[in-house]
Amino acid sequence: MPAQWRCGWLRKSNRVMACREILEKGCQALGITLSRQESIDRLVCYYNELLKWNRRMNLVAQASEQEMVESHFLDSLTLLPHLGSLGRPELLDVGSGAGFPGLVLKAVWPELDLTLVEPRAKRVTFLRHMVRSLQLEQVRIIDKRLEPAMAGQLPTFVCITSRAVASISDFLELAAPFSPPGGMVICMKGPKAEEEISQWQRDRPASPYALRNIVSLTLPVSRATRKLVIFSRIRE
């Protein structure tokens, strides 16, 4: 049963209709184009399940509908335009939590080969539930912390990301064993991005990464600022 059929009964809900409107308007404001008609349906289903599970376990902080859709779903989707340039659609999401940003991106781009790293058992249970509910394939969930010693157990990934897991310096060091030459790392940051970049330049002068771009964004409802700090690996 396709995800949009499974969630079709939700369309009469005021809550779900509001979620759909926030997603559609938010994507338009951010210049994000979703290529499939069922993409919004999948995200609405995801949102509804997140709310239900959040009543029983603390997956994300309590917030208004607009805040939750914007800060988790729209924020995750800001990576989508920057993944289109990948030689192959592949992403390692470190510290995924309840699936942000990786599982949101997979929901709208099913061809994405996705690996989620999340050590907390409750969140892993939710991630597995959502993969089944959205009928997603090519999703691997690693239920432990990413460590350098795992380099021989995992392949390298053409793109690695995280959302506020660590400072830029620490995250690039963590990502290095899993990043091939030419590989991309996208750090999702807020207002302190420039400070963290300066710290990385000062503390890691021999870093194997080069800073390629800083993409500044403003979320459409809260007007909160976001920065995507994009690096590429230039040497072993």
C-alpha positions as CSV (number, residue, x, y, z in Angstrom):
1,M,0.0,0.0,0.0
2,P,1.6,3.3,-1.1
3,A,2.4,5.8,1.8
4,Q,-0.1,8.3,0.5
5,W,-2.9,5.8,0.5
6,R,-2.1,4.6,4.0
7,C,-2.2,8.2,5.2
8,G,-5.2,9.2,3.0
9,W,-7.6,9.2,5.9
10,L,-5.6,11.9,7.6
11,R,-6.5,14.5,5.0
12,K,-9.8,15.4,6.8
13,S,-7.9,16.3,10.0
14,N,-7.5,20.0,10.6
15,R,-4.1,19.3,12.1
16,V,-2.9,17.5,9.0
17,M,-4.4,20.0,6.6
18,A,-2.5,22.8,8.5
19,C,0.7,20.7,8.3
20,R,0.3,20.3,4.6
21,E,-0.2,24.0,4.1
22,I,2.8,24.9,6.2
23,L,5.0,22.5,4.2
24,E,3.7,23.6,0.8
25,K,4.1,27.3,1.6
26,G,7.4,26.8,3.4
27,C,8.9,24.9,0.4
28,Q,7.7,27.7,-1.9
29,A,9.2,30.4,0.3
30,L,12.6,28.5,0.5
31,G,12.6,27.8,-3.3
32,I,12.5,24.0,-2.7
33,T,10.8,22.0,-5.4
34,L,9.5,18.5,-4.6
35,S,9.5,16.5,-7.7
36,R,6.9,13.9,-6.6
37,Q,3.3,14.4,-5.8
38,E,3.4,12.0,-2.9
39,S,6.3,13.8,-1.2
40,I,4.0,16.0,0.9
41,D,1.8,13.0,1.7
42,R,4.8,11.2,3.1
43,L,5.9,14.2,5.2
44,V,2.4,14.6,6.5
45,C,2.3,10.9,7.5
46,Y,5.7,11.3,9.1
47,Y,4.6,14.4,11.1
48,N,1.4,12.7,12.3
49,E,3.4,9.6,13.5
50,L,5.9,11.9,15.2
51,L,3.1,13.6,17.2
52,K,1.7,10.3,18.3
53,W,5.0,8.9,19.4
54,N,6.0,12.1,21.0
55,R,3.1,11.7,23.5
56,R,4.7,8.5,24.8
57,M,8.4,9.3,24.5
58,N,10.4,12.5,24.3
59,L,11.5,12.4,20.7
60,V,11.5,16.2,20.1
61,A,10.8,19.2,22.2
62,Q,7.1,20.2,22.6
63,A,6.3,23.1,20.2
64,S,3.5,24.6,18.3
65,E,2.5,23.0,15.0
66,Q,4.2,25.7,12.9
67,E,7.4,25.6,15.0
68,M,7.6,21.8,14.8
69,V,7.0,21.6,11.0
70,E,9.4,24.4,10.3
71,S,12.2,23.6,12.7
72,H,12.3,19.9,11.8
73,F,10.8,19.2,8.4
74,L,11.5,22.5,6.5
75,D,14.9,22.9,8.1
76,S,15.8,19.3,6.9
77,L,14.6,20.0,3.4
78,T,17.1,23.0,3.0
79,L,19.7,20.4,2.2
80,L,17.8,19.0,-0.8
81,P,19.1,21.5,-3.4
82,H,22.7,20.8,-2.4
83,L,22.4,17.0,-2.7
84,G,21.4,17.1,-6.4
85,S,25.0,17.6,-7.4
86,L,26.2,14.3,-5.9
87,G,27.7,11.8,-8.3
88,R,25.5,9.2,-6.6
89,P,22.6,9.9,-4.2
90,E,24.2,8.8,-0.9
91,L,24.0,10.3,2.6
92,L,25.3,9.5,6.1
93,D,23.3,11.3,8.7
94,V,25.1,11.3,12.1
95,G,23.1,11.7,15.2
96,S,19.8,11.6,13.3
97,G,17.5,11.7,16.4
98,A,13.9,11.3,15.1
99,G,15.2,11.3,11.5
100,F,16.3,14.9,10.9
101,P,17.5,15.7,8.4
102,G,18.2,12.2,6.8
103,L,14.8,10.5,6.9
104,V,13.0,13.7,5.8
105,L,15.2,13.8,2.8
106,K,14.7,10.1,2.1
107,A,10.9,10.6,2.3
108,V,11.0,13.1,-0.6
109,W,13.8,11.5,-2.5
110,P,13.3,7.7,-2.4
111,E,16.4,7.0,-4.5
112,L,18.7,8.4,-1.8
113,D,20.9,5.7,-0.3
114,L,20.6,6.6,3.4
115,T,22.5,5.5,6.5
116,L,21.3,6.9,9.8
117,V,23.5,6.8,12.9
118,E,21.5,7.1,16.2
119,P,22.6,5.5,19.5
120,R,19.4,6.2,21.6
121,A,17.2,3.1,21.6
122,K,13.8,4.9,21.7
123,R,14.7,7.0,18.7
124,V,16.0,3.9,16.8
125,T,12.7,2.2,17.5
126,F,10.8,5.2,16.0
127,L,13.2,5.4,13.0
128,R,12.5,1.8,12.2
129,H,8.8,2.3,12.5
130,M,8.9,5.2,10.1
131,V,10.9,3.3,7.5
132,R,8.3,0.6,7.6
133,S,5.4,3.1,7.6
134,L,6.7,5.1,4.6
135,Q,7.8,1.9,2.8
136,L,11.3,3.1,2.3
137,E,14.1,1.0,1.0
138,Q,17.9,1.4,1.1
139,V,17.9,2.8,4.6
140,R,20.4,1.4,7.2
141,I,20.2,2.3,10.8
142,I,23.3,2.0,13.0
143,D,22.2,2.0,16.6
144,K,25.5,3.2,18.2
145,R,27.7,6.2,18.2
146,L,29.9,6.8,15.2
147,E,33.5,6.3,16.2
148,P,36.8,6.3,14.2
149,A,37.3,2.6,15.0
150,M,34.2,1.8,12.9
151,A,36.1,3.0,9.7
152,G,36.9,-0.6,8.7
153,Q,33.3,-1.7,9.3
154,L,31.6,1.0,7.2
155,P,32.1,2.2,3.6
156,T,32.9,5.8,2.8
157,F,30.0,8.2,1.9
158,V,29.9,10.8,-0.8
159,C,28.0,13.1,1.6
160,I,27.9,13.3,5.4
161,T,25.8,15.6,7.5
162,S,24.6,16.3,11.0
163,R,22.4,18.7,12.7
164,A,24.1,20.3,15.7
165,V,25.8,17.1,16.8
166,A,29.2,18.7,17.5
167,S,31.3,21.7,16.7
168,I,32.5,22.0,13.1
169,S,36.1,21.1,14.1
170,D,35.0,18.0,16.0
171,F,32.5,16.9,13.4
172,L,35.0,17.1,10.5
173,E,37.5,15.1,12.5
174,L,34.8,12.5,13.2
175,A,33.7,12.4,9.6
176,A,37.2,12.1,8.0
177,P,37.5,8.3,8.2
178,F,34.2,7.9,6.4
179,S,34.7,10.6,3.7
180,P,36.5,9.8,0.4
181,P,38.5,12.4,-1.5
182,G,36.0,14.7,-3.2
183,G,33.4,13.8,-0.6
184,M,31.1,16.5,0.8
185,V,30.3,17.3,4.4
186,I,27.4,19.6,5.2
187,C,27.2,21.1,8.7
188,M,23.8,22.5,9.6
189,K,24.4,25.5,11.9
190,G,22.7,28.5,13.4
191,P,24.0,32.0,14.2
192,K,27.3,30.7,15.6
193,A,28.5,29.2,12.4
194,E,31.1,31.9,11.7
195,E,32.6,31.5,15.2
196,E,32.9,27.7,14.6
197,I,34.5,28.2,11.2
198,S,37.1,30.5,12.7
199,Q,37.8,27.9,15.4
200,W,38.2,25.2,12.8
201,Q,40.6,27.3,10.8
202,R,42.6,28.1,13.9
203,D,42.7,24.6,15.4
204,R,42.9,22.4,12.3
205,P,45.3,24.1,9.9
206,A,46.2,20.7,8.4
207,S,42.6,19.7,7.9
208,P,41.9,17.4,4.9
209,Y,38.8,19.5,4.1
210,A,38.4,22.8,2.3
211,L,35.5,25.2,2.9
212,R,33.5,25.4,-0.3
213,N,30.4,27.4,0.6
214,I,28.3,29.0,3.3
215,V,24.6,29.1,2.4
216,S,22.6,31.5,4.5
217,L,18.9,30.8,5.0
218,T,16.0,32.3,6.8
219,L,13.2,30.0,7.8
220,P,9.9,31.4,6.5
221,V,7.7,31.5,9.6
222,S,10.0,32.2,12.6
223,R,12.6,34.1,10.5
224,A,15.3,32.1,12.3
225,T,18.6,32.1,10.6
226,R,20.3,28.9,9.4
227,K,23.7,28.3,7.7
228,L,24.7,25.3,5.7
229,V,28.5,25.1,5.9
230,I,29.7,23.0,3.0
231,F,33.1,21.3,2.9
232,S,34.8,19.0,0.4
233,R,37.6,16.6,1.2
234,I,40.7,17.5,-0.7
235,R,43.3,14.9,0.5
236,E,43.7,11.7,2.5
